[in-house]
Amino acid sequence: MRRRITAVLGTLTGSAMLALLPVSAIAASGTFTYTTSRGVPERLINPNDNACYSADINGPAANRTDSDAVVFKGRGCTGSSTTLPPRESGNLKGRSVMFVH
């Protein structure tokens, strides 16, 4: 009986330790390219999902990632937004962008 209790406690301890391990950030795979208000081409390579990126987007943009690119009018991913689906391009205007699977 004592061995059985020890085995169960060992299993529970191992499970609890696995649950406490940090989960790695999920990243969109690919590149998001855009043009700034100064006409300068910029790009984000493999951006993290659900992270807000400052971006002066004003013109042609191409979402060559596997996530939706949500472009926000305001800084800090605030204000109204436009979603650019994966593998799509378009003319956009915004101050920040977030990638969402």
N, C-alpha and C positions, 0 to 999 in steps of 0.2 A: 504494500500500500504506500509506503514511504517513497519508493522509487517512482511510482505512478504520479504522486503529487509533485515530486521534483521535476519530472519530465513535463508535466502540464505547466508548471511555473516557468520552466525554461522556454517552452514554446510561446507562452504569453509575453514574456519579457522580450523575446526576439521580435515578435509581431509589433509590440509597442515601440521598439527602437526603429523598425522600418517605417512606421507611421510618422515618426518625428524627423525623418530625413528630409532635407529641403527639396522641393520640386524644382527642376530646372526650368528656366523661362522658355516658352515656346516662341520660336521665331518664324516669321514668314520666310519662305524660301524664294529667293529671287531679288530683283532690283526694281525700285520705284524711282523713275526719273521725272524731273519737272524743270520748268523754266522759272526763274525769279523775275521780280518786277524790273530788274535791271538787265534782263535778257541773258542772264548767266545760267547755263545748264548745271543742275545739281542732281545728286542721286543718293539714295539710301539703299544699302546692300544688306539683305537678310535682316530687316528690322524686326524687333521684338513685337509680338502681339500684345495688344492692350497697353502699350507704352505710348505716351504722347510725344511727338517730335515737333519742335519749332521748325517751320518751313515757310518761306516767303514765296508762295506759289502764285504765279500770275501768267498763265499761258498754257502751252502744250504740256501734258503730263502723260506718262505711260506706266501702268501698273503691271509689271512683269513678275509679280509675286503670286503665291497661291492663296493669298488672303485678300479680303476687301480692304481697300484704302478709303478711309473716311476722312475727308478733307473738311476742316472746320473754318468758318469765317474769322473766329477769334483766336487769340493766343490761348495756350493751355487747353486746347481741345474744348473750347466753349463756343456757344452761338450756333447758328444754323450750320448744317453740314450737307455735303454731297458725297455719295458713295460711288467709288470707281471700282467695279468688280475686277477680279483677277483676269489678267491677259487683255485688258481693255485700255483704251487711251481716250483723251479728250482735252478740251480747254477748261482749265480750272482756275479758281481764284480763292486763296485762303491763307491763313497764318499758321496753321498747325495741321498735323495729320496723325491718325492712329490706324493700325492694322488689326483687323478682327477676323478670326477664322469662323 
